[in-house]
Amino acid sequence: MKKTILSLSVLILISLPASADPILYTVTDLGLSTQAYGINAAGKVTGEYNGEHAGVYANGAWSDAGFGYPSTGRGINSSDK
């Protein structure tokens, strides 16, 4: 049993990349009364703000998505739609 565990441990270590790139990210406070539901590759976030307005968070501010009240953004693509 010890031999099997040791072999499995060695196999796992061998299969790991020699140098993994660090995962870099930033945590941003989106403000009060907000919910984030989607993010695209450009880092733009969609969700709701001010209670029940669908919006996009980019460059430090929320902008209304123009869907009326109440609404919620659930996803965002590379065209910010």
C-alpha positions in Angstrom: 0.0 0.0 0.0 2.8 2.5 0.9 4.5 1.7 -2.5 1.2 2.5 -4.4 0.8 5.8 -2.5 4.4 6.8 -3.1 4.1 5.9 -6.8 0.9 7.9 -7.2 2.5 10.9 -5.4 5.6 10.8 -7.7 3.3 10.5 -10.8 1.3 13.6 -9.7 4.5 15.6 -9.0 6.0 14.6 -12.4 2.8 15.7 -14.2 2.8 19.2 -12.7 4.3 22.0 -14.8 7.8 23.0 -13.8 7.0 26.6 -13.5 3.4 27.7 -13.3 2.5 31.3 -14.1 0.9 33.1 -11.1 -2.8 33.8 -11.3 -3.2 37.6 -11.3 -6.5 39.3 -10.5 -7.9 42.3 -8.8 -10.9 42.4 -6.4 -13.0 45.5 -7.0 -15.8 46.9 -4.8 -18.8 47.4 -7.1 -20.7 49.5 -4.6 -23.8 49.1 -2.4 -27.0 47.5 -3.8 -25.1 45.7 -6.6 -25.0 42.1 -7.8 -22.4 40.9 -10.4 -23.5 38.0 -12.7 -21.1 38.1 -15.7 -17.7 39.3 -16.8 -16.1 39.3 -20.2 -12.5 39.1 -21.3 -12.1 42.9 -21.2 -13.1 42.9 -17.5 -16.5 44.5 -18.0 -19.0 43.3 -15.5 -22.8 42.9 -15.9 -25.4 42.6 -13.2 -27.7 44.9 -11.4 -27.1 48.2 -9.5 -29.3 50.6 -7.4 -31.6 47.7 -6.6 -33.0 46.5 -9.9 -31.4 48.2 -12.9 -29.4 46.1 -15.4 -26.1 47.7 -16.0 -22.4 47.3 -17.1 -19.6 48.2 -14.7 -16.5 49.5 -16.5 -13.8 52.1 -15.8 -14.9 52.4 -12.2 -18.6 53.2 -12.8 -22.0 51.6 -13.6 -23.9 52.5 -16.7 -27.5 51.7 -17.3 -28.1 48.9 -19.9 -31.4 50.6 -21.0 -33.7 47.7 -20.3 -36.0 49.5 -17.9 -37.0 48.8 -14.3 -36.7 46.2 -13.0 -34.0 44.4 -15.0 -30.8 42.4 -14.4 -27.9 41.7 -16.7 -27.0 38.0 -16.5 -24.1 37.7 -19.1 -21.9 39.9 -21.3 -20.1 39.1 -24.5 -17.0 40.6 -26.2 -19.3 43.2 -27.8 -20.6 44.3 -24.4 -24.1 43.0 -25.1 
